[in-house]
Amino acid sequence: MANEIEKHPKYDDYEYPTTSPNKQSGHPGHTTKEQDAQVFQLRSQLEQAGYTERLDTLSMLRFLRARKFNVEQSKQMFVDCEKWRKDFGVDNLVRTFEYKEKPQIFEYYPQYYHKTDKDGRPVYIEQFGKIDLNKMYNITTQERMLQNLVCEYEKLTDPRLPACSRKSGQLLETCCTIMDLKGVGVSRVPSVYGYVKQASALSQNYYPERLGKMYLINAPWGFASVFSVVKSFLDPVTVAKIHVLGSTYQSELLEQVPKENLPKQFGGTCDCKGSCPLSDEGPWQDPQWAKPPKWARPEGEKPTSATTAAPPQPAQTGGSHVEGMAAAQQAPMGS
């Protein structure tokens, strides 16, 4: 039976449900007394080390799950993450970064959040078939692409997932990811591997436990067989999240994503004004569910009923959700 998490008076100021629909041990609302003690232990050690931010219970549990509830390993992962955040300037970046070149980049590499799946989670879509890094680097830089990626992860954390949680009435911490491999052949792998490797490292090291399900669609011939070998080296929990599908993917994908939420090009009926990739449609744009993200509020401002008004405006950004993609990239995109 699910139990509400015991909220820490200093850190746990959530404005959305905190019980996870995932009933596996270690998820919010489904923890053992030993796991609760490990949350306390991890937080206490981090406080003693001088850390004061991102010590809320949900964050502690994500880092602990990522390291199988090994407190020392979870602590090291958190410390490494905080060092990276400071070096990368994440807190300031998410407030100031503008990705004005987004429409041009999307001509080669569409990557966007778009509405929700049947579990209420944000759907994230990437299309790899038209990637041409040489042309893209005439428009932008790899550094700006990675900065944009980081900003999108921050916006996934807040406001996207909180808005989805409010609408669904339960805690949602993950995404449903669709990776379209149509047009990707083995010849393209070397040119994109460096970027994807860095993007994957960001996801796995600094934004743990954000992958719900991943659908690799239009997988080229030979991909599935090679991936079946690769997955023998992966954590079974990760393997269970990844579905490798060929060109006849629509029926399985539509079991997870409502037809009206899936763009037409993937077999759905959605045709957003101005294009689905640029729309940023989802509960995070609906005043009924959206609240201004905490990082956008004046420091020290407490939420009030007025914060339910005016969702954050669509920013000129486009993100990447590539947790698990590092594993997939070990398999060649064709044979």
VOGU-3710 file (C-alpha; in Angstrom, 3 decimals, decimal comma):
1> maneiekhpk> 0,000/0,000/0,000  1,346/3,422/-0,964  2,209/5,922/1,749  2,806/9,634/1,386  6,475/10,459/1,692  7,537/11,975/4,988  8,245/15,536/3,932  11,304/17,323/5,211  10,232/20,734/6,593  13,212/22,550/5,070
11> yddyeyptts> 13,546/20,991/1,630  10,251/19,395/0,580  8,073/22,284/-0,595  6,339/20,387/-3,385  3,354/21,833/-5,238  2,285/18,552/-6,856  1,528/14,930/-5,855  4,412/12,976/-4,315  3,228/9,356/-4,586  4,594/7,485/-7,594
21> pnkqsghpgh> 2,422/5,147/-9,693  5,524/2,948/-9,934  5,069/0,566/-7,035  8,580/-0,857/-7,186  10,514/-0,564/-3,963  12,466/2,655/-3,683  9,996/4,882/-5,502  8,220/7,693/-3,631  5,367/6,300/-1,577  6,774/2,771/-1,827
31> ttkeqdaqvf> 9,914/2,880/0,292  11,009/0,602/3,107  12,109/1,853/6,518  15,672/0,985/5,535  15,394/3,108/2,378  13,918/5,995/4,361  16,919/5,736/6,679  19,245/5,826/3,674  17,563/9,036/2,482  18,214/10,542/5,917
41> qlrsqleqag> 21,801/9,270/5,893  22,552/10,633/2,417  21,025/14,027/3,151  22,846/14,305/6,492  26,216/13,506/4,919  25,639/16,080/2,184  24,603/18,734/4,718  27,752/18,020/6,716  29,739/18,486/3,508  28,205/21,941/3,090
51> yterldtlsm> 25,465/21,314/0,520  22,185/23,195/0,960  20,333/22,871/-2,373  18,532/19,999/-4,139  18,426/17,952/-0,926  14,692/17,274/-1,157  13,439/13,722/-0,650  12,488/13,046/-4,275  15,945/14,068/-5,463  17,638/11,975/-2,780
61> lrflrarkfn> 15,608/8,951/-3,848  16,501/9,407/-7,526  20,226/9,461/-6,765  19,858/6,481/-4,440  17,914/4,448/-7,026  20,535/5,280/-9,644  23,169/3,697/-7,406  21,091/0,805/-6,038  20,752/2,533/-2,640  24,477/2,512/-2,018
71> veqskqmfvd> 24,761/5,683/0,071  28,468/6,306/-0,593  28,096/5,902/-4,346  24,968/8,062/-4,358  26,797/10,741/-2,390  29,676/10,745/-4,882  27,236/10,974/-7,794  25,519/13,955/-6,153  28,827/15,689/-5,379  30,005/15,199/-8,970
81> cekwrkdfgv> 26,696/16,554/-10,223  26,887/19,674/-8,072  30,458/20,342/-9,220  29,354/20,034/-12,833  26,371/22,341/-12,249  28,680/25,005/-10,817  31,288/24,622/-13,575  28,643/24,651/-16,327  26,741/27,549/-14,757  23,429/25,692/-14,869
91> dnlvrtfeyk> 21,434/27,844/-12,458  22,132/31,034/-14,403  22,001/29,369/-17,817  18,405/28,182/-17,487  17,311/31,748/-16,690  19,181/33,474/-19,510  19,810/31,093/-22,420  18,010/31,795/-25,703  18,209/29,293/-28,551  17,252/31,624/-31,394
101> ekpqifeyyp> 18,673/29,259/-34,006  16,233/26,522/-33,006  14,069/26,574/-36,198  17,166/26,278/-38,379  18,668/23,479/-36,306  15,369/21,588/-36,374  15,660/21,320/-40,148  18,470/18,852/-39,479  17,801/17,596/-35,969  14,255/17,881/-34,557
111> qyyhktdkdg> 14,285/17,223/-30,797  11,279/18,291/-28,773  8,754/17,620/-26,018  5,226/17,155/-27,279  2,136/16,462/-25,155  1,856/13,288/-23,055  1,582/9,499/-23,234  -1,252/7,404/-21,762  0,481/7,465/-18,361  0,478/11,268/-18,398
121> rpvyieqfgk> 4,240/11,615/-18,894  5,836/14,110/-21,310  6,582/12,611/-24,717  10,034/13,454/-26,016  10,904/12,987/-29,698  14,232/13,000/-31,528  14,781/12,415/-35,248  18,274/11,369/-36,265  17,828/10,768/-39,989  18,691/14,257/-41,233
131> idlnkmynit> 21,527/15,098/-38,839  24,332/16,898/-40,641  26,714/18,260/-38,035  28,820/20,121/-40,571  25,793/22,157/-41,677  24,535/22,472/-38,103  27,882/23,843/-36,937  27,545/26,568/-39,562  24,422/27,627/-37,670  25,421/27,007/-34,068
141> tqermlqnlv> 28,153/25,384/-31,978  28,360/22,101/-30,121  28,655/24,089/-26,901  25,343/25,855/-27,552  23,684/22,558/-28,477  24,778/21,117/-25,133  23,730/24,280/-23,292  20,305/23,956/-24,857  20,178/20,297/-23,850  20,904/21,232/-20,236
151> ceyekltdpr> 18,239/23,954/-20,240  15,687/21,475/-21,532  16,520/19,008/-18,763  16,061/21,795/-16,236  12,688/22,664/-17,784  11,729/18,999/-17,762  12,352/18,994/-14,017  10,329/22,197/-13,641  7,800/23,112/-15,075  7,045/20,087/-17,325
161> lpacsrksgq> 6,968/17,145/-14,895  5,216/19,069/-12,078  2,462/20,166/-14,494  2,009/16,599/-15,733  1,905/15,368/-12,136  -0,826/17,846/-11,226  -2,918/16,845/-14,222  -2,534/13,110/-13,621  -2,980/13,321/-9,849  0,155/11,275/-9,188
171> lletcctimd> 3,892/11,865/-9,161  5,483/11,597/-12,593  9,284/11,669/-12,721  10,048/10,223/-16,162  9,411/10,685/-19,877  8,287/8,554/-22,783  11,009/8,934/-25,410  10,696/8,275/-29,140  13,938/8,021/-31,124  13,272/7,968/-34,863
181> lkgvgvsrvp> 16,147/6,255/-36,691  14,637/6,573/-40,162  17,353/7,407/-42,657  20,173/6,591/-40,264  22,841/4,344/-41,755  26,205/3,159/-40,564  27,930/5,944/-42,512  26,375/8,614/-40,286  27,437/7,112/-36,974  30,987/8,545/-36,696
191> svygyvkqas> 29,840/12,117/-37,346  27,177/12,103/-34,628  28,734/9,758/-32,086  30,799/12,436/-30,337  27,802/14,670/-29,691  25,506/11,815/-28,695  28,170/10,457/-26,332  28,396/13,819/-24,536  24,626/14,206/-24,470  24,197/10,706/-23,080
201> alsqnyyper> 26,794/11,357/-20,376  24,886/14,478/-19,276  21,703/12,472/-18,971  23,096/9,495/-17,102  25,440/11,360/-14,762  23,504/14,500/-13,910  19,803/13,778/-14,533  19,350/10,219/-13,236  16,126/8,245/-13,301  14,359/10,332/-15,954
211> lgkmylinap> 13,802/7,605/-18,558  10,396/5,922/-18,384  10,143/4,168/-21,744  12,155/4,503/-24,926  10,961/3,510/-28,380  13,625/3,229/-31,077  11,484/3,316/-34,218  12,420/2,735/-37,844  15,445/0,831/-36,594  17,594/-0,149/-39,611
221> wgfasvfsvv> 18,214/-3,737/-40,610  20,637/-5,417/-38,236  20,118/-2,939/-35,388  17,808/-5,139/-33,328  20,044/-8,217/-33,537  23,156/-6,300/-32,493  21,265/-4,505/-29,738  20,127/-7,868/-28,367  23,798/-8,637/-27,739  24,520/-5,211/-26,256
231> ksfldpvtva> 21,625/-5,383/-23,817  23,116/-8,480/-22,175  25,617/-6,061/-20,609  22,974/-3,596/-19,408  21,008/-3,333/-16,202  17,761/-5,343/-16,634  15,770/-2,351/-15,380  17,149/-0,234/-18,249  16,645/-3,016/-20,802  12,972/-3,308/-19,866
241> kihvlgstyq> 12,476/0,369/-20,755  13,876/0,133/-24,303  11,795/-1,135/-27,217  13,516/-1,564/-30,593  10,960/-1,409/-33,411  11,216/-1,464/-37,200  9,086/0,423/-39,705  5,849/-1,247/-38,528  5,996/0,417/-35,127  2,683/2,314/-35,124
251> selleqvpke> 0,459/-0,218/-33,358  2,867/-0,724/-30,452  3,620/2,987/-30,158  -0,080/3,866/-30,153  -0,587/1,489/-27,229  1,511/3,957/-25,210  0,775/7,335/-26,835  -2,772/8,540/-27,603  -3,337/9,018/-31,315  -4,393/12,634/-30,821
261> nlpkqfggtc> -1,090/13,364/-29,038  1,181/11,734/-31,608  2,314/13,816/-34,629  0,867/12,714/-37,954  4,239/11,695/-39,353  4,419/8,930/-36,728  0,904/7,609/-37,294  -1,011/9,929/-34,986  -3,518/12,668/-35,766  -1,841/15,667/-34,143
271> dckgscplsd> -1,005/18,559/-36,458  -0,125/21,541/-34,269  -0,383/25,030/-35,635  3,083/26,071/-36,728  4,293/22,418/-36,562  4,435/19,953/-33,690  8,227/20,244/-33,198  7,993/23,980/-32,531  4,752/24,001/-30,520  5,948/22,809/-27,063
281> egpwqdpqwa> 2,359/21,695/-26,448  1,596/19,978/-23,148  0,129/20,461/-19,661  3,060/22,782/-18,896  1,397/25,334/-21,212  -2,086/24,954/-19,688  -2,924/27,548/-16,986  -4,983/24,892/-15,185  -1,864/22,800/-14,476  1,173/25,013/-15,048
291> kppkwarpeg> 2,966/27,149/-12,497  5,998/29,352/-13,023  9,101/27,223/-12,430  10,890/27,826/-9,160  14,063/28,851/-10,974  12,129/31,724/-12,606  10,707/33,122/-9,364  12,375/35,833/-7,293  14,638/34,261/-4,687  12,734/33,428/-1,535
301> ekptsattaa> 9,283/33,778/-3,096  6,816/31,257/-1,714  4,105/29,787/-3,940  0,621/31,288/-3,653  -2,653/30,582/-5,363  -1,767/33,304/-7,861  1,117/31,209/-9,174  -1,364/29,001/-10,996  -1,863/31,739/-13,557  0,141/32,341/-16,723
311> ppqpaqtggs> 2,200/29,280/-17,623  5,765/29,846/-18,788  5,869/31,025/-22,384  7,317/28,695/-25,013  11,029/29,411/-25,118  13,205/29,154/-28,175  14,671/25,923/-26,981  14,726/22,291/-27,947  15,959/19,505/-25,744  17,291/16,014/-25,830
321> hvegmaaaqq> 16,290/13,077/-23,701  19,038/10,569/-24,300  19,278/8,543/-21,106  19,708/5,020/-22,385  20,869/6,240/-25,786  24,489/5,674/-24,811  23,697/1,985/-24,659  21,835/2,059/-27,938  24,735/3,857/-29,600  26,973/0,886/-28,928
331> apmgs> 25,012/-0,920/-31,639  25,782/0,214/-35,198  23,032/2,080/-37,030  22,859/-0,453/-39,816  24,970/-3,322/-41,057
//
